[in-house]
Structures are given as structure tokens and as C-alpha cells.
Amino acid sequence: MSGKRIVVTGANGHIGNNLVRELLNRGYSVVATVRDSAKGEPLKGYKNSENLIIEVADVLSSESWQQIMQGADGLIHTATVYSTTGDAQVILDTANIGVENVFRAAAAAGIKRIVHTSSTAAVGSTPKGVIKDHTFWHDGVREPYSRAKTESERLAWSLAEELDLDLRVINPSAILGGNFFRQTPSVDFFEDAIQGKYPFSLKIPFPCVHVDDVVNAHIVAFENDDASGRYILAPHTTYTIADIMRRIKQLYPQTKSPKRALPNRLVPLAVFQDWIGGIFGKPRTLTRRVVKGFFKGDSLYDSSRAENELGLVWKDFDTCIKDTVEAVL
């Protein structure tokens, strides 16, 4: 595949920028799209950047996308708004309108093969106690990000059928690891934990995967002619946020990450504290609805399709922790 031209949307994101770097390392020509030119500047420092073109484009607008796609051999669509507290309509529109615009532009430009970044949020966390595989879908979604991921992936499959596209979908769990331009909800609690801002941790399910494995999955899914369907990336499924914070403290004793977890029966106290913080302008992250969603389901996922069909070998849990901590220290 060396020399092939790939369009990567959302190239300044945690997945996107790591993906651009690795594609360049593997000899690809990359067209990286960002919403404003400043977000593309860090990409210019990557090795083989002479094979990189940075385009400014907004997935909410259909303008310029067909031109961007011209001459490309494939599309990897990662652009999204990853937020648990942002404007719900913006999160939903970016996901759904974004898929519509870039998929139709790709089809019009003659691109057939597309890799779309979804999430285990679209797979769902219920029923509890059941291992969820690629056949599961999140039902009854209310939280904007999970709803956006579910709706946009369903739309992606519908468009693939309508437009005769060769679609492969990656469904990663929480993505850890470094080399991010800004912190995402999957890693933003690391800094606060390290600084001792949490007196206790919470036993909230937190399946995770290293960003390097996510990047590799996207590239292999594009390269493998036999790849198809959805690929769940959740190799570390049994951990909670409490486990992560405890491991941070064990690996980095000089940090103030909490070793003790709040019993589940006392979680309403944490919700109340979060509400108090919201009164004084602190962003809410632990609403009653969010907590209820966490404990309604679990993080049991089946990643065997990615292992067997894409040949993925996962980075271990400690590497996920270490690479994230090193990025925020």
C-alpha cells in the first residue's frame, strides 16, 4: 500500500494525529483535514511531511470535500466532537452531518474503501454480565456522545449500502497513550489524579486500549482486502477508574493519585460534590444520569475479531498507563 493516498479527517485529534504520523512512516501520502489551519501546524513536524497535504475543511459543510477527495485511494474518517459536557446539538450534528458529507464526497470522487471510527459507545454496555461482540448495538441512548456515535455509525452503514462503499468500522474503547494535542475525556482525569485533586476514586467501568493499537487497527483494516464489518478494540475490559488511579500511584509513587476507592453506595456523595462544583462554574462530569448509565451496564467486550482478522497484538495495561502519565506530567 506504500504510495497510496489517504484522506484523514479530524487529523488533529488523538487518533487522527497519531494516524497521520504512522501513515507517513509507512510510506503513504496523506491529506489531513482540520477545522482551522492552526490545528494542522503540529503535523508539519512529522517525518516524511513532504508527503503530507493539510486541508482546512469543516465536516458540517459539504463545500470543498469532493475536491479534497480527488485522487485519493481511501478515506479514514475520525472527525468527531469527543465531549461529555459540550453542546449536544453540535456533538450530534458533527457526527451525523459529518458522515453524510464526507461519505457522499468520497463516493463522488470515486473512493470505495472507507474506514470509519466509531466507538464501543455504539456497541453499548448492556445487558450486564453478557460479553458484547460486534453484533450488539446501544439502545435507548440519551447521553449526546453515545447517541452521536450510535446514530452516525448506523448512518455510515446505510450510506455504504446506498453508495456501494467498502466500509470497515473500528469501535475502540477508552483510548489511552500519548502524543495528543489536547486531552480528551479518556485521559483528562489523569492530570487531576496525579495532582491529588481526587480524595477517592470511583469504581466506574473503564475498558481501554492504547492509541497505537487503535491506529494500527485502522491501517490494517484499510489494507486487508478481506476485512469487513465492525472491529471492537477493548483488550483491557475488567478495569475501573479506581484500578487506573491505583496503578498510577503504584507506578509513580511520587504522584498524589488516590489509592482508595469510594464504595458504590456512597457515589451519590460524589455526584452531590460535582453538583456543588457546577454551581461555582466547574464543568459537570458526574451527573446523576451519567452515573446511572455507568452502573446499569458493564465493560465486557469481545475483541476477538480484531485479533483474528486484523492480527492485532495489544499493548499491555501498564504501557497504556505509563504512556498517558508521561504525556501529562
Residue frames relative to the residue before (quaternion, step in Angstrom):
aa qw qx qy qz dx dy dz
M 1.0000 0.0000 0.0000 0.0000 0.00 0.00 0.00
S 0.4147 0.7186 -0.4686 0.3035 3.60 1.26 -0.14
G 0.7621 0.3234 -0.2674 0.4931 3.55 -0.89 0.98
K 0.5148 0.6266 -0.4216 0.4057 3.57 1.25 -0.21
R 0.3439 -0.7337 0.5528 0.1946 3.55 -1.18 0.61
I 0.0696 -0.8132 0.5773 -0.0254 3.53 -0.70 1.16
V 0.2670 -0.7189 0.6177 0.1740 3.56 -1.04 0.83
V 0.0760 -0.7809 0.6198 0.0141 3.58 -0.87 1.04
T 0.1933 -0.7747 0.5913 0.1136 3.59 -0.62 1.09
G 0.7897 0.2699 -0.2128 0.5082 3.57 -1.17 0.54
A 0.1870 0.8628 -0.4563 0.1112 3.56 1.13 0.72
N 0.6469 0.4977 -0.3377 0.4688 3.61 1.21 -0.13
G 0.5216 0.6536 -0.4110 0.3630 3.61 1.25 -0.07
H 0.7168 -0.4343 0.3117 0.4477 3.57 -1.31 0.12
I 0.6897 0.4135 -0.2755 0.5267 3.60 0.89 -0.85
G 0.6800 0.5587 -0.3025 0.3659 3.55 0.74 -1.10
N 0.7282 0.4304 -0.2797 0.4542 3.60 0.72 -0.96
N 0.6249 0.5118 -0.3389 0.4824 3.58 1.10 -0.63
L 0.6285 0.5401 -0.3183 0.4603 3.55 1.10 -0.74
V 0.6386 0.5212 -0.3213 0.4661 3.57 0.94 -0.88
R 0.6589 0.5196 -0.3064 0.4495 3.58 0.87 -0.95
E 0.7112 0.4574 -0.2713 0.4597 3.58 0.84 -0.96
L 0.6108 0.5341 -0.3557 0.4638 3.61 1.01 -0.67
L 0.6463 0.5051 -0.3167 0.4762 3.59 0.97 -0.83
N 0.6392 0.5329 -0.3188 0.4537 3.58 1.00 -0.83
R 0.7271 0.4298 -0.2311 0.4830 3.58 1.09 -0.75
G 0.6488 -0.5888 0.2983 0.3786 3.56 1.24 0.34
Y 0.4650 0.6732 -0.4521 0.3552 3.56 1.22 0.22
S 0.3521 -0.6307 0.6320 0.2808 3.50 -1.40 0.26
V 0.1302 -0.8344 0.5355 0.0119 3.59 -0.74 1.06
V 0.1398 -0.7164 0.6757 0.1033 3.53 -1.10 0.84
A 0.0982 -0.8209 0.5625 -0.0014 3.57 -0.37 1.28
T 0.1538 -0.8055 0.5666 0.0803 3.58 -0.75 1.02
V 0.0273 -0.7670 0.6406 -0.0236 3.53 -1.12 0.89
R 0.5735 -0.6247 0.4065 0.3400 3.57 -1.20 0.43
D 0.7858 0.0156 -0.0600 0.6154 3.60 1.18 -0.38
S 0.6681 -0.5709 0.3130 0.3602 3.54 -1.12 0.73
A 0.6060 0.5805 -0.3651 0.4031 3.61 1.02 -0.72
K 0.6563 0.5251 -0.3135 0.4419 3.59 1.06 -0.73
G 0.6678 0.4972 -0.3067 0.4613 3.57 1.21 -0.30
E 0.4800 0.7145 -0.4202 0.2872 3.59 1.21 -0.36
P 0.6694 0.5064 -0.3386 0.4253 3.66 0.80 -0.84
L 0.5932 0.5920 -0.3648 0.4057 3.60 1.13 -0.57
K 0.6048 0.5980 -0.3515 0.3912 3.58 1.14 -0.60
G 0.6373 0.5448 -0.3265 0.4365 3.57 1.24 -0.32
Y 0.5143 0.6600 -0.4167 0.3553 3.58 1.24 -0.08
K 0.6022 -0.5544 0.4424 0.3664 3.53 -1.24 0.59
N 0.8243 0.1799 -0.1809 0.5054 3.57 -1.11 0.82
S 0.2659 0.8021 -0.5005 0.1883 3.59 1.15 0.56
E 0.4905 0.6346 -0.4478 0.3951 3.60 1.24 -0.07
N 0.6787 0.4481 -0.2807 0.5097 3.58 1.28 -0.32
L 0.5926 0.5733 -0.3426 0.4503 3.57 1.31 0.30
I 0.0766 -0.7482 0.6578 0.0404 3.53 -1.04 0.90
I 0.1716 -0.7832 0.5915 0.0854 3.59 -0.83 0.99
E 0.0709 -0.7989 0.5973 -0.0032 3.55 -0.75 1.13
V 0.3098 -0.7284 0.5818 0.1869 3.56 -1.04 0.82
A 0.2384 0.7603 -0.5654 0.2131 3.56 -0.61 1.15
D 0.2803 -0.7461 0.5858 0.1473 3.54 -1.16 0.70
V 0.4365 -0.7206 0.4697 0.2638 3.59 -0.70 1.04
L 0.5955 0.5733 -0.3678 0.4259 3.60 1.20 -0.32
S 0.7081 0.3654 -0.2416 0.5538 3.57 1.30 -0.19
S 0.4147 -0.7186 0.5026 0.2429 3.57 -0.99 0.82
E 0.5043 0.6778 -0.4114 0.3421 3.58 1.26 -0.29
S 0.8577 0.2108 -0.1918 0.4279 3.53 -1.22 0.79
W 0.5436 0.6609 -0.4129 0.3118 3.61 1.12 -0.39
Q 0.6508 0.5107 -0.3429 0.4451 3.61 0.91 -0.77
Q 0.6300 0.5234 -0.3285 0.4704 3.56 1.07 -0.73
I 0.6367 0.5316 -0.3224 0.4562 3.59 1.00 -0.84
M 0.6973 0.4954 -0.2673 0.4437 3.58 1.01 -0.83
Q 0.5053 0.6875 -0.4230 0.3050 3.59 1.16 -0.47
G 0.8334 0.2122 -0.1743 0.4796 3.54 -0.95 0.96
A 0.5535 0.6179 -0.3956 0.3941 3.60 1.27 -0.05
D 0.4114 -0.7149 0.5188 0.2249 3.53 -1.20 0.62
G 0.8126 -0.0103 0.0237 0.5823 3.56 1.22 -0.35
L 0.2658 -0.7371 0.6014 0.1561 3.53 -1.37 0.31
I 0.0651 -0.7414 0.6656 0.0554 3.53 -1.07 0.84
H 0.1440 -0.8349 0.5308 0.0208 3.53 -0.35 1.31
T 0.0300 0.8209 -0.5662 0.0680 3.58 -0.33 1.28
A 0.4854 0.7117 -0.4234 0.2803 3.60 1.20 -0.40
T 0.2375 0.7390 -0.6003 0.1926 3.54 -0.89 1.02
V 0.3783 -0.6403 0.5852 0.3231 3.54 -1.32 -0.02
Y 0.1101 -0.8002 0.5885 0.0352 3.56 -0.35 1.24
S 0.3470 0.7156 -0.5205 0.3107 3.54 -0.10 1.33
T 0.2684 -0.7538 0.5779 0.1607 3.54 -1.09 0.73
T 0.7518 0.3678 -0.1984 0.5101 3.59 1.27 -0.16
G 0.5278 0.6720 -0.3994 0.3320 3.61 1.24 -0.16
D 0.7352 -0.3872 0.3186 0.4561 3.52 -1.39 -0.07
A 0.4510 -0.7325 0.4404 0.2571 3.57 -0.54 1.18
Q 0.6761 0.5028 -0.3114 0.4394 3.58 0.89 -0.88
V 0.6272 0.5244 -0.3345 0.4687 3.58 1.06 -0.73
I 0.6348 0.5274 -0.3255 0.4614 3.58 0.99 -0.85
L 0.6947 0.4767 -0.2697 0.4663 3.58 0.88 -0.96
D 0.6761 0.4981 -0.3019 0.4514 3.59 0.90 -0.91
T 0.6403 0.5299 -0.3345 0.4442 3.57 0.93 -0.88
A 0.6731 0.4927 -0.2909 0.4686 3.57 1.01 -0.81
N 0.7810 0.3892 -0.1962 0.4473 3.56 0.63 -1.14
I 0.6867 0.4367 -0.2846 0.5066 3.58 0.82 -0.93
G 0.6071 0.5747 -0.3447 0.4270 3.56 1.08 -0.73
V 0.6568 0.4951 -0.3075 0.4784 3.58 0.88 -0.91
E 0.6449 0.5335 -0.3212 0.4430 3.57 0.89 -0.93
N 0.7099 0.4791 -0.2709 0.4395 3.58 0.79 -1.02
V 0.7441 0.4164 -0.2578 0.4542 3.60 0.71 -1.00
F 0.6307 0.5246 -0.3512 0.4512 3.62 1.03 -0.64
R 0.6745 0.4799 -0.3064 0.4699 3.60 0.91 -0.87
A 0.6324 0.5190 -0.3328 0.4691 3.59 1.03 -0.72
A 0.6404 0.5221 -0.3237 0.4610 3.58 0.97 -0.84
A 0.6631 0.5044 -0.3073 0.4599 3.58 0.90 -0.90
A 0.6571 0.5152 -0.3043 0.4585 3.58 0.99 -0.86
A 0.7001 0.4503 -0.2603 0.4892 3.58 1.14 -0.65
G 0.5872 -0.6242 0.3507 0.3777 3.57 1.27 0.08
I 0.4463 0.6658 -0.4734 0.3653 3.58 1.24 0.26
K 0.2051 -0.7979 0.5581 0.0989 3.57 -0.85 0.95
R 0.7764 0.3579 -0.1886 0.4831 3.56 0.83 -0.97
I 0.0110 0.7929 -0.6054 0.0686 3.56 -0.78 1.14
V 0.1395 -0.7309 0.6606 0.0996 3.53 -1.13 0.80
H 0.1305 -0.8131 0.5670 0.0179 3.53 -0.67 1.17
T 0.3239 -0.7442 0.5550 0.1822 3.57 -0.92 0.96
S 0.0343 -0.7697 0.6373 -0.0121 3.53 -0.61 1.19
S 0.3914 -0.7003 0.5410 0.2523 3.60 -0.98 -0.77
T 0.5662 -0.5393 0.4708 0.4085 3.56 -1.26 0.23
A 0.4817 0.6410 -0.4427 0.4014 3.59 1.27 -0.17
A 0.6728 0.4706 -0.2920 0.4905 3.60 1.14 -0.58
V 0.6069 0.5288 -0.3469 0.4814 3.57 1.26 -0.30
G 0.3648 -0.7543 0.4614 0.2917 3.55 1.09 -0.80
S 0.4051 -0.7232 0.5173 0.2130 3.54 -1.29 0.33
T 0.6717 0.4398 -0.2953 0.5178 3.59 1.27 0.13
P 0.5424 -0.1190 -0.8268 -0.0902 1.54 -2.33 0.94
K 0.5788 -0.6084 0.4285 0.3336 3.51 -1.13 0.75
G 0.7949 0.2975 -0.2344 0.4740 3.54 -1.03 0.85
V 0.6523 0.4676 -0.3051 0.5126 3.57 1.31 -0.04
I 0.4105 -0.6922 0.5313 0.2648 3.59 -0.93 0.86
K 0.2658 -0.7915 0.5374 0.1188 3.55 -0.65 1.18
D 0.1037 -0.7913 0.6001 0.0535 3.58 -0.83 0.99
H 0.7921 -0.3568 0.2239 0.4418 3.57 -1.31 -0.19
T 0.6202 0.5570 -0.3501 0.4273 3.61 1.20 -0.23
F 0.6015 0.5817 -0.3543 0.4173 3.61 1.24 -0.25
W 0.0974 -0.7695 0.6293 0.0484 3.54 -1.21 0.70
H 0.5008 -0.6381 0.5016 0.3007 3.52 -1.17 0.71
D 0.1046 -0.8021 0.5872 0.0300 3.58 -0.73 1.07
G 0.8306 0.2388 -0.1628 0.4760 3.54 -1.20 0.51
V 0.2382 0.8132 -0.4993 0.1807 3.58 1.10 0.71
R 0.1133 -0.7918 0.5972 0.0601 3.57 -0.95 0.90
E 0.6347 0.5353 -0.3340 0.4461 3.60 0.98 -0.80
P 0.5477 -0.6915 0.3485 0.3168 3.63 -0.64 1.11
Y 0.6803 0.4938 -0.3273 0.4316 3.62 0.80 -0.88
S 0.6712 0.4839 -0.3027 0.4730 3.60 0.86 -0.90
R 0.6341 0.5208 -0.3269 0.4689 3.55 1.01 -0.79
A 0.6526 0.5241 -0.3120 0.4496 3.58 0.96 -0.90
K 0.6733 0.4919 -0.3008 0.4629 3.57 0.91 -0.88
T 0.6597 0.5064 -0.3081 0.4619 3.57 0.99 -0.80
E 0.6924 0.4779 -0.2816 0.4615 3.57 0.81 -1.01
S 0.6937 0.4855 -0.2942 0.4433 3.59 0.86 -0.92
E 0.6435 0.4989 -0.3475 0.4650 3.60 1.03 -0.61
R 0.6248 0.5203 -0.3398 0.4728 3.58 1.00 -0.77
L 0.6420 0.5140 -0.3156 0.4734 3.57 1.02 -0.81
A 0.6212 0.5511 -0.3413 0.4403 3.59 1.00 -0.82
W 0.6718 0.4835 -0.2994 0.4745 3.60 0.93 -0.86
S 0.6363 0.5257 -0.3278 0.4597 3.57 1.03 -0.76
L 0.6722 0.4867 -0.2911 0.4759 3.59 0.94 -0.88
A 0.6128 0.5554 -0.3507 0.4393 3.58 1.04 -0.74
E 0.6608 0.4900 -0.3004 0.4827 3.56 1.03 -0.80
E 0.6730 0.5097 -0.2966 0.4465 3.56 0.92 -0.92
L 0.7888 0.3485 -0.1455 0.4850 3.56 0.90 -1.01
D 0.4075 -0.7314 0.4509 0.3092 3.58 1.34 0.08
L 0.3023 0.7552 -0.5125 0.2749 3.56 0.80 1.09
D 0.3908 -0.6838 0.5683 0.2382 3.54 -1.20 0.66
L 0.0068 0.8557 -0.5119 0.0749 3.55 0.17 1.35
R 0.0241 -0.7400 0.6719 0.0193 3.53 -1.16 0.83
V 0.1717 -0.8131 0.5531 0.0584 3.61 -0.87 0.92
I 0.2124 -0.7577 0.6091 0.0983 3.54 -1.02 0.95
N 0.1012 -0.8017 0.5889 0.0167 3.58 -0.82 1.09
P 0.0266 -0.8338 0.5514 0.0023 3.61 0.18 1.20
S 0.4345 -0.6215 0.5739 0.3092 3.52 -1.32 0.42
A 0.7781 -0.2713 0.2050 0.5282 3.64 -1.16 -0.38
I 0.2764 -0.7973 0.5225 0.1225 3.57 -0.75 1.09
L 0.0999 -0.7827 0.6142 0.0135 3.53 -0.73 1.18
G 0.4895 0.6364 -0.4925 0.3358 3.57 -1.30 0.12
G 0.5519 -0.6705 0.4157 0.2703 3.55 -1.26 0.39
N 0.6781 0.5219 -0.3750 0.3566 3.48 -1.35 -0.57
F 0.4177 0.6450 -0.5306 0.3577 3.56 0.77 1.08
F 0.4693 -0.6844 0.4883 0.2700 3.54 -1.11 0.75
R 0.7655 -0.0111 -0.0263 0.6428 3.55 1.22 -0.48
Q 0.5683 -0.6265 0.4147 0.3356 3.55 -1.12 0.64
T 0.2916 -0.7374 0.5880 0.1598 3.54 -1.12 0.79
P 0.6796 -0.4674 0.3498 0.4442 3.63 -1.22 0.12
S 0.6117 0.5623 -0.3589 0.4253 3.62 1.17 -0.40
V 0.7982 0.2746 -0.1350 0.5189 3.58 1.14 -0.55
D 0.5342 0.6894 -0.4030 0.2775 3.60 1.15 -0.37
F 0.6128 0.5442 -0.3672 0.4398 3.62 1.18 -0.28
F 0.4911 0.6749 -0.4250 0.3502 3.61 1.22 -0.30
E 0.6804 0.4994 -0.2991 0.4452 3.59 0.81 -0.98
D 0.6674 0.4897 -0.3035 0.4718 3.58 0.92 -0.88
A 0.6320 0.5265 -0.3311 0.4622 3.57 1.02 -0.76
I 0.6526 0.5232 -0.3065 0.4543 3.57 0.91 -0.95
Q 0.7257 0.4415 -0.2340 0.4729 3.58 1.00 -0.84
G 0.5239 -0.6832 0.3831 0.3348 3.57 1.28 0.06
K 0.3701 0.7565 -0.4691 0.2659 3.57 1.14 0.54
Y 0.6893 0.3955 -0.2740 0.5417 3.57 1.30 -0.12
P 0.3139 -0.7553 0.5381 0.2035 3.63 -0.54 1.06
F 0.7719 0.0931 -0.0477 0.6271 3.56 1.20 -0.62
S 0.3434 -0.6879 0.5850 0.2580 3.54 -1.28 0.31
L 0.3890 -0.7073 0.5426 0.2325 3.56 -1.33 0.14
K 0.4271 -0.7060 0.5083 0.2465 3.55 -1.09 0.75
I 0.2012 0.7826 -0.5487 0.2145 3.53 0.76 1.14
P 0.5063 -0.6559 0.4550 0.3262 3.63 -0.77 0.95
F 0.0313 0.8105 -0.5799 0.0761 3.58 -0.89 0.97
P 0.0580 -0.7970 0.6011 0.0042 3.60 0.21 1.23
C 0.0239 -0.8407 0.5400 -0.0341 3.57 -0.88 0.83
V 0.1139 -0.7575 0.6412 0.0460 3.51 -1.39 0.35
H 0.4990 -0.6532 0.4789 0.3083 3.58 -1.14 0.63
V 0.5712 -0.6205 0.4135 0.3431 3.59 -1.00 0.81
D 0.6103 0.5553 -0.3651 0.4312 3.62 1.05 -0.64
D 0.6469 0.5031 -0.3185 0.4764 3.58 1.07 -0.71
V 0.6237 0.5330 -0.3335 0.4644 3.57 1.09 -0.70
V 0.6453 0.5166 -0.3085 0.4706 3.56 0.98 -0.88
N 0.6650 0.5053 -0.3034 0.4586 3.57 0.87 -0.95
A 0.6286 0.5423 -0.3322 0.4476 3.58 1.01 -0.80
H 0.6445 0.5186 -0.3244 0.4588 3.60 0.95 -0.83
I 0.6979 0.4770 -0.2878 0.4501 3.57 0.83 -0.95
V 0.6688 0.4871 -0.3053 0.4715 3.59 0.90 -0.89
A 0.6275 0.5301 -0.3395 0.4582 3.59 1.02 -0.75
F 0.6481 0.4928 -0.3206 0.4841 3.58 1.08 -0.65
E 0.7229 0.4761 -0.2550 0.4310 3.59 0.86 -0.93
N 0.6831 0.5125 -0.2854 0.4350 3.58 1.03 -0.78
D 0.3765 -0.7571 0.4900 0.2120 3.57 -0.47 1.20
D 0.6993 0.4776 -0.2688 0.4590 3.58 1.13 -0.59
A 0.4741 0.6774 -0.4466 0.3418 3.61 1.24 -0.12
S 0.1239 0.7842 -0.5994 0.1019 3.56 -1.10 0.70
G 0.7960 0.3516 -0.2198 0.4410 3.54 -1.25 0.35
R 0.6921 -0.4636 0.3793 0.4027 3.54 -1.30 -0.57
Y 0.1270 -0.7781 0.6124 0.0583 3.53 -1.15 0.77
I 0.2374 -0.7770 0.5725 0.1101 3.56 -0.52 1.22
L 0.1168 -0.7762 0.6180 0.0443 3.56 -0.94 0.96
A 0.3531 0.7110 -0.5268 0.3038 3.56 0.02 1.31
P 0.0117 0.8568 -0.5153 0.0129 3.60 0.59 1.09
H 0.7476 0.3232 -0.1823 0.5508 3.59 1.13 -0.66
T 0.0312 0.8857 -0.4568 0.0764 3.53 0.34 1.33
T 0.6939 0.5250 -0.2759 0.4083 3.58 1.13 -0.47
Y 0.5654 0.6381 -0.3702 0.3691 3.57 1.25 -0.01
T 0.2445 -0.7259 0.6229 0.1589 3.52 -1.36 0.46
I 0.6694 -0.4568 0.3724 0.4522 3.55 -1.28 0.11
A 0.6020 0.5585 -0.3500 0.4508 3.58 1.09 -0.67
D 0.6375 0.5215 -0.3212 0.4673 3.59 0.99 -0.81
I 0.6618 0.5129 -0.3071 0.4525 3.57 0.95 -0.88
M 0.6821 0.4801 -0.2985 0.4639 3.58 0.85 -0.92
R 0.6288 0.5267 -0.3276 0.4690 3.58 1.04 -0.74
R 0.6755 0.4868 -0.2985 0.4666 3.58 0.98 -0.84
I 0.5722 0.5664 -0.3803 0.4551 3.59 1.10 -0.61
K 0.6741 0.4985 -0.2887 0.4623 3.56 0.90 -0.96
Q 0.6617 0.5073 -0.3081 0.4581 3.59 1.00 -0.78
L 0.7131 0.4412 -0.2513 0.4834 3.57 0.97 -0.85
Y 0.7808 0.1673 -0.0723 0.5976 3.57 1.16 -0.67
P 0.1707 -0.8465 0.4967 0.0875 3.60 0.36 1.24
Q 0.6228 0.5667 -0.3461 0.4137 3.59 1.15 -0.53
T 0.5900 0.5686 -0.3745 0.4340 3.60 1.23 -0.27
K 0.4575 -0.6824 0.5077 0.2593 3.55 -1.33 0.25
S 0.2659 0.7858 -0.5160 0.2134 3.55 1.19 0.47
P 0.4807 -0.7081 0.4315 0.2852 3.63 -0.78 0.94
K 0.3239 -0.7381 0.5633 0.1816 3.53 -1.12 0.76
R 0.7104 0.4418 -0.2489 0.4880 3.58 1.20 -0.50
A 0.2640 -0.7637 0.5734 0.1354 3.55 -1.09 0.79
L 0.4872 -0.6460 0.5074 0.2964 3.53 -1.12 0.73
P 0.4777 -0.6550 0.4907 0.3193 3.63 -0.83 0.87
N 0.6077 -0.6059 0.3719 0.3539 3.57 -0.98 0.80
R 0.6287 0.5524 -0.3448 0.4252 3.58 1.07 -0.68
L 0.7056 0.4415 -0.2565 0.4913 3.60 1.23 -0.41
V 0.3690 0.7545 -0.4754 0.2619 3.59 1.26 0.07
P 0.5802 0.5790 -0.3970 0.4129 3.67 0.99 -0.59
L 0.5913 0.5596 -0.3702 0.4474 3.62 1.13 -0.53
A 0.6466 0.5068 -0.3107 0.4780 3.57 1.05 -0.79
V 0.6190 0.5316 -0.3347 0.4714 3.57 1.08 -0.73
F 0.6481 0.5131 -0.3099 0.4697 3.58 1.01 -0.85
Q 0.6444 0.5146 -0.3219 0.4650 3.59 0.97 -0.83
D 0.6385 0.5188 -0.3188 0.4706 3.56 1.03 -0.82
W 0.6344 0.5281 -0.3214 0.4640 3.60 1.06 -0.77
I 0.6296 0.5263 -0.3245 0.4704 3.57 1.01 -0.82
G 0.6432 0.5254 -0.3169 0.4581 3.55 0.99 -0.87
G 0.6311 0.5506 -0.3236 0.4403 3.55 1.06 -0.77
I 0.5950 0.5681 -0.3575 0.4421 3.58 1.10 -0.67
F 0.7480 0.3752 -0.1949 0.5116 3.57 1.07 -0.78
G 0.7040 -0.5282 0.2507 0.4031 3.56 1.18 0.60
K 0.5079 0.6349 -0.4412 0.3798 3.60 1.22 0.04
P 0.5228 -0.6450 0.4430 0.3384 3.64 -0.88 0.85
R 0.4054 -0.7056 0.5269 0.2455 3.58 -0.96 0.89
T 0.0376 -0.8069 0.5895 -0.0024 3.58 -0.88 0.96
L 0.7688 0.3191 -0.1478 0.5341 3.57 1.22 -0.41
T 0.0859 0.8148 -0.5643 0.1009 3.56 0.64 1.11
R 0.6738 -0.4943 0.3617 0.4133 3.55 -1.29 0.35
R 0.6518 0.5231 -0.3139 0.4506 3.58 0.99 -0.84
V 0.6431 0.5220 -0.3196 0.4602 3.59 1.00 -0.84
V 0.6716 0.4989 -0.2977 0.4598 3.58 0.88 -0.95
K 0.6347 0.5333 -0.3274 0.4534 3.56 0.97 -0.85
G 0.6511 0.5224 -0.3068 0.4571 3.56 1.04 -0.81
F 0.6239 0.5570 -0.3338 0.4349 3.57 1.04 -0.82
F 0.7869 0.3676 -0.1788 0.4622 3.55 0.77 -1.03
K 0.5126 0.6334 -0.4214 0.3981 3.58 1.27 -0.09
G 0.7924 0.2206 -0.0980 0.5603 3.55 1.08 -0.79
D 0.3467 -0.7043 0.5582 0.2685 3.55 -1.20 -0.56
S 0.5344 -0.6484 0.4575 0.2909 3.56 -1.32 -0.04
L 0.3460 0.7441 -0.5022 0.2728 3.58 1.06 0.68
Y 0.1077 0.8010 -0.5746 0.1291 3.57 -0.41 1.27
D 0.3426 -0.7230 0.5696 0.1886 3.53 -1.23 0.62
S 0.1063 -0.8223 0.5588 0.0173 3.58 -0.48 1.23
S 0.3449 0.7991 -0.4540 0.1906 3.59 1.26 0.15
R 0.5947 0.5612 -0.3877 0.4255 3.63 1.05 -0.59
A 0.6569 0.5039 -0.3111 0.4667 3.59 0.97 -0.82
E 0.6537 0.5052 -0.3092 0.4711 3.56 1.05 -0.74
N 0.7534 0.4292 -0.2218 0.4461 3.57 0.78 -1.03
E 0.7712 0.3685 -0.1940 0.4815 3.59 0.91 -0.87
L 0.7530 0.3335 -0.1988 0.5313 3.59 1.10 -0.64
G 0.4237 -0.7440 0.4345 0.2797 3.59 1.27 -0.12
L 0.3073 0.7870 -0.4923 0.2095 3.58 1.14 0.51
V 0.0909 -0.7333 0.6719 0.0503 3.52 -1.16 0.84
W 0.3483 -0.8173 0.4308 0.1583 3.54 -0.44 1.27
K 0.4550 -0.6070 0.5697 0.3162 3.53 -1.26 0.54
D 0.5174 -0.6911 0.4122 0.2913 3.55 -0.94 0.92
F 0.7191 -0.4730 0.3129 0.4016 3.54 -1.34 0.39
D 0.6666 0.5089 -0.3152 0.4442 3.60 0.87 -0.90
T 0.6301 0.5218 -0.3405 0.4633 3.60 1.03 -0.70
C 0.5968 0.5511 -0.3496 0.4668 3.58 1.08 -0.72
I 0.6850 0.4819 -0.2795 0.4694 3.57 0.90 -0.96
K 0.6916 0.5021 -0.2937 0.4281 3.57 0.75 -1.06
D 0.6925 0.4848 -0.2960 0.4448 3.59 0.81 -0.93
T 0.6343 0.5100 -0.3285 0.4793 3.58 1.14 -0.60
V 0.6556 0.5097 -0.3082 0.4641 3.58 0.90 -0.93
E 0.6642 0.5109 -0.3141 0.4463 3.60 0.87 -0.90
A 0.6504 0.5272 -0.3141 0.4476 3.57 1.11 -0.64
V 0.7571 0.3764 -0.2131 0.4896 3.62 1.08 -0.59
L 0.5265 0.6385 -0.4225 0.3696 3.61 1.18 -0.27
